[in-house]
């Protein structure tokens, strides 16, 4: 399991739901504890679903994340909070989490994968051995 991916998605899930609680009607019933639990569930369940469905392409990963995060947010609010979240707001939150996760993981994990920046003067790092 990729723990960086879980952490990024959990933080994004919390932040998106926190902001939508103020901006979009229907998410105001989430307390901070509910937001934390829901963010962690989105992170863990989406990463487990990607592993189970062998999502190795960014398009597959984004689709799995969108579906799992929307289902997690909707079912959590329905079963544990006791309110029915609006479907449009749930899909909006899942979409924002998916876009943020794609951009963050592309930037964070792209640097971890060994992509090195080239020096400013145009020389290769091997040529500076003097």
C-alpha positions as a Markdown table, in Angstrom:
| # | Residue | x | y | z |
|---|---|---|---|---|
| 1 | Unk | 0.0 | 0.0 | 0.0 |
| 2 | Unk | 1.3 | 3.4 | -0.9 |
| 3 | Unk | 1.2 | 5.4 | 2.3 |
| 4 | Unk | 2.0 | 8.7 | 0.6 |
| 5 | Unk | -1.1 | 8.3 | -1.5 |
| 6 | Unk | -3.2 | 7.5 | 1.5 |
| 7 | Unk | -2.0 | 10.6 | 3.3 |
| 8 | Unk | -2.5 | 12.9 | 0.3 |
| 9 | Unk | -6.0 | 11.6 | -0.2 |
| 10 | Unk | -6.9 | 11.8 | 3.5 |
| 11 | Unk | -5.8 | 15.4 | 3.7 |
| 12 | Unk | -7.5 | 16.3 | 0.5 |
| 13 | Unk | -10.7 | 14.6 | 1.6 |
| 14 | Unk | -10.7 | 16.5 | 4.9 |
| 15 | Unk | -9.9 | 19.8 | 3.2 |
| 16 | Unk | -12.5 | 19.5 | 0.4 |
| 17 | Unk | -15.3 | 18.5 | 2.8 |
| 18 | Unk | -14.3 | 21.2 | 5.2 |
| 19 | Unk | -14.6 | 23.9 | 2.5 |
| 20 | Unk | -17.8 | 22.4 | 1.1 |
| 21 | Unk | -19.3 | 22.5 | 4.5 |
| 22 | Unk | -19.2 | 26.2 | 4.4 |
| 23 | Unk | -19.9 | 26.8 | 0.7 |
| 24 | Unk | -22.4 | 24.1 | -0.3 |
| 25 | Unk | -25.5 | 23.2 | 1.6 |
| 26 | Unk | -25.8 | 19.6 | 2.7 |
| 27 | Unk | -22.4 | 19.1 | 4.2 |
| 28 | Unk | -22.8 | 21.3 | 7.3 |
| 29 | Unk | -23.7 | 18.3 | 9.5 |
| 30 | Unk | -20.1 | 17.0 | 9.4 |
| 31 | Unk | -18.2 | 17.9 | 12.6 |
| 32 | Unk | -14.4 | 17.9 | 12.6 |
| 33 | Unk | -14.3 | 14.3 | 13.9 |
| 34 | Unk | -16.6 | 13.2 | 11.0 |
| 35 | Unk | -14.4 | 15.1 | 8.5 |
| 36 | Unk | -11.3 | 13.4 | 9.9 |
| 37 | Unk | -12.8 | 9.9 | 9.8 |
| 38 | Unk | -14.3 | 10.5 | 6.3 |
| 39 | Unk | -10.9 | 11.7 | 5.0 |
| 40 | Unk | -9.1 | 8.7 | 6.4 |
| 41 | Unk | -11.7 | 6.4 | 5.0 |
| 42 | Unk | -11.5 | 8.0 | 1.5 |
| 43 | Unk | -7.7 | 7.6 | 1.6 |
| 44 | Unk | -7.5 | 4.0 | 2.8 |
| 45 | Unk | -10.5 | 2.7 | 0.8 |
| 46 | Unk | -9.5 | 4.3 | -2.5 |
| 47 | Unk | -5.9 | 3.0 | -2.2 |
| 48 | Unk | -7.1 | -0.5 | -1.4 |
| 49 | Unk | -9.6 | -0.4 | -4.3 |
| 50 | Unk | -6.8 | 0.7 | -6.7 |
| 51 | Unk | -4.7 | -2.3 | -5.5 |
| 52 | Unk | -7.7 | -4.7 | -5.8 |
| 53 | Unk | -8.6 | -3.5 | -9.3 |
| 54 | Unk | -5.0 | -3.3 | -10.5 |
| 55 | Unk | -5.4 | 0.3 | -11.6 |
| 56 | Unk | -2.0 | 0.9 | -13.1 |
| 57 | Unk | -2.9 | 3.7 | -15.5 |
| 58 | Unk | -3.7 | 7.3 | -14.4 |
| 59 | Unk | -7.1 | 7.1 | -16.0 |
| 60 | Unk | -8.1 | 3.9 | -14.2 |
| 61 | Unk | -6.7 | 5.4 | -10.9 |
| 62 | Unk | -8.8 | 8.5 | -11.3 |
| 63 | Unk | -11.9 | 6.6 | -12.1 |
| 64 | Unk | -11.5 | 4.3 | -9.1 |
| 65 | Unk | -10.8 | 7.3 | -6.9 |
| 66 | Unk | -13.8 | 9.2 | -8.1 |
| 67 | Unk | -16.2 | 6.3 | -7.6 |
| 68 | Unk | -14.8 | 5.2 | -4.2 |
| 69 | Unk | -14.6 | 8.7 | -2.8 |
| 70 | Unk | -18.2 | 9.5 | -3.9 |
| 71 | Unk | -19.5 | 6.3 | -2.4 |
| 72 | Unk | -17.6 | 6.7 | 0.8 |
| 73 | Unk | -18.8 | 10.3 | 1.3 |
| 74 | Unk | -22.4 | 9.5 | 0.5 |
| 75 | Unk | -22.6 | 6.3 | 2.6 |
| 76 | Unk | -20.8 | 7.8 | 5.5 |
| 77 | Unk | -23.2 | 10.8 | 5.7 |
| 78 | Unk | -26.2 | 8.5 | 5.2 |
| 79 | Unk | -25.2 | 5.8 | 7.7 |
| 80 | Unk | -23.2 | 7.5 | 10.4 |
| 81 | Unk | -24.2 | 11.2 | 10.3 |
| 82 | Unk | -27.8 | 10.5 | 9.7 |
| 83 | Unk | -28.3 | 13.0 | 6.9 |
| 84 | Unk | -28.7 | 12.5 | 3.2 |
| 85 | Unk | -25.9 | 14.3 | 1.4 |
| 86 | Unk | -26.9 | 15.9 | -2.0 |
| 87 | Unk | -25.8 | 13.8 | -4.9 |
| 88 | Unk | -24.4 | 16.8 | -6.8 |
| 89 | Unk | -22.4 | 17.9 | -3.8 |
| 90 | Unk | -21.1 | 14.4 | -3.3 |
| 91 | Unk | -19.9 | 14.1 | -6.9 |
| 92 | Unk | -18.4 | 17.6 | -6.7 |
| 93 | Unk | -16.5 | 16.7 | -3.6 |
| 94 | Unk | -15.3 | 13.4 | -5.2 |
| 95 | Unk | -14.2 | 15.3 | -8.3 |
| 96 | Unk | -12.3 | 17.9 | -6.4 |
| 97 | Unk | -10.5 | 15.1 | -4.4 |
| 98 | Unk | -9.7 | 13.2 | -7.6 |
| 99 | Unk | -8.3 | 16.3 | -9.3 |
| 100 | Unk | -6.3 | 17.3 | -6.3 |
| 101 | Unk | -5.0 | 13.8 | -5.8 |
| 102 | Unk | -3.9 | 13.5 | -9.4 |
| 103 | Unk | -2.1 | 16.8 | -9.4 |
| 104 | Unk | -0.5 | 16.2 | -6.0 |
| 105 | Unk | 0.6 | 12.7 | -6.7 |
| 106 | Unk | 1.9 | 13.6 | -10.1 |
| 107 | Unk | 4.1 | 16.3 | -8.5 |
| 108 | Unk | 5.1 | 14.4 | -5.3 |
| 109 | Unk | 5.5 | 10.9 | -6.6 |
| 110 | Unk | 7.0 | 12.2 | -9.9 |
| 111 | Unk | 9.9 | 13.7 | -7.9 |
| 112 | Unk | 10.3 | 10.5 | -5.9 |
| 113 | Unk | 10.4 | 8.3 | -9.0 |
| 114 | Unk | 13.9 | 9.7 | -9.8 |
| 115 | Unk | 13.0 | 12.5 | -12.1 |
| 116 | Unk | 15.9 | 14.9 | -11.6 |
| 117 | Unk | 15.9 | 18.5 | -12.5 |
| 118 | Unk | 18.6 | 19.6 | -15.0 |
| 119 | Unk | 21.1 | 22.2 | -13.9 |
| 120 | Unk | 20.4 | 25.8 | -15.0 |
| 121 | Unk | 23.5 | 26.1 | -17.1 |
| 122 | Unk | 22.5 | 23.2 | -19.4 |
| 123 | Unk | 25.3 | 20.9 | -18.3 |
| 124 | Unk | 24.6 | 17.3 | -17.4 |
| 125 | Unk | 25.3 | 16.3 | -13.7 |
| 126 | Unk | 27.9 | 13.8 | -14.9 |
| 127 | Unk | 29.9 | 16.5 | -16.7 |
| 128 | Unk | 30.8 | 18.4 | -13.5 |
| 129 | Unk | 33.4 | 15.9 | -12.2 |
| 130 | Unk | 36.3 | 18.3 | -12.8 |
